[in-house]
Amino acid sequence: MSGYLALLRGINVGGKNIIKMADLKANFESMGFSDVTTYIQSGNVVFQSDEKDKAVLTTKIEKGLSKRFNFLARVVVISYKDIAAIVHAAPGGFGSEDKKFRYDVIFLKEPLTPKEAMKSVRVREGVDAAHAGKQALYFSRLISRASQSYLTKIIGTSVYQNMTIRNWNTTTKLLELLSNMSS
C-alpha cells in the first residue's frame, strides 16, 4: 500500500459543488481506498492504495467523484514521495516569514509542467514572487499589499484548469498526515 494525496479542484467554493467531508470520505472508501482522511473543507484527501500508477488513480477518482456528486471532477493526485519532495524543494526561506508574506503552493495536473505553467504566472514587482520547482510552483505575496497581488489573475488563464492552490500551512499539514500514515 502506498500513501497518496488527492487535491480536488473547485469544491465548496462560492456555494458550488458543495460536498460534506464525511460524504467525500465515504466515496473514497467505496472506490476501494483505505485509511481515508479528509483535511479541511477545500477537498484534501489522504488515502492508501495498492495502485502505483497516478494516471490510473486520477481517472478512477475523477470518474467516481463525478458520478457520485454530479459535477465534472478535476483532481491532482500526489504520492507521499512527491509531496515530501515538493515541501523539501521549496525555495530558501519559503514559509518562514508568515507575519509578512502569504505563501502558496500551486499544484499542477499532469501533463502541465512547472516550466509551462510559469509562462502564465504574472507577478507584481515588490508584491509577488513566483518560483518553479520540479513538480509545483511556489508563490508568495506581501500581506500588506495582498490586494495588489497578481495571484488572482491566474484564475483567468487557460492553464488554471490544470492547477489547484493550497497555502503553505495546508501543504505541510498534508505532508504530516501522509507521513504519519506511512510510518
Buried (B, 14 or more C-beta within 10 A) or exposed (E): EBBBBBBBBBBBEEEEBEBEBEEBBEBBEEBEBEBBBBBEBBBBBBBBBEBEEBEEBBEBBBEBBBEBBEBEBBBBBBBBEBBBBBBEBBBEEBBEEEEEBBBBBBBBBEEBEBEEBBEBBEBBEEBBBBBBBEBBBBBBBBEEEBEEBBBEBBEEBEBBEBBBBBBBEBBBBBBEBBBEBBE
